Amino acid sequence: MADVHRLPIPVSENWDWQRLGACRGANSAVFFHPDSERGSARQAREANAKRICHSCPVRVECLKHALQVQEPYGIWGGMGENERRAVISASRRRIKSAVS
């Protein structure tokens, strides 16, 4: 589950970008995998979701949100779960190196 403590305060301007998402109204199953999905079925679904994200006018805002709150599941801003984890881990390593 996402850590909601990192979410911005609930002001409509902070969330307005969501209204403009290319995914708005789409079946959420395109962006979130069922537990049993593996292999080529998962790759095909993720590729389809990323195609939708690629043309999205708020892709940057979506990805920024997902990285900020560390969304654990789904495709957000054109990035999958493992891709976001890698970015977050790399960011933590850079911070740790800078502090050391």
ZIGICOR-V726890 format. One record per backbone hydrogen bond with DSSP energy under -0.5 kcal/mol. CO is the residue of the C=O (numbers start at 1). NH is the residue of the N-H. If there is no record, write none. Layout:
co = <CO/CO>
nh = <NH/NH>
This chain:
co = <2/3/4/9/11/11/12/12/15/16/17/18/21/23/27/28/28/31/34/38/38/39/40/41/42/43/44/45/46/47/48/49/50/51/52/53/56/58/59/60/61/62/63/64/65/66/66/69/74/76/79/80/81/82/83/84/85/86/87/88/89/90/91/92/93/94/95/96>
nh = <4/6/7/11/14/15/15/16/18/19/20/21/24/26/30/31/32/75/37/41/42/43/44/45/46/47/48/49/50/51/52/53/54/55/55/56/59/62/63/64/65/66/67/68/69/70/71/3/76/79/76/84/85/86/87/88/89/90/91/92/93/94/95/96/97/98/99/100>
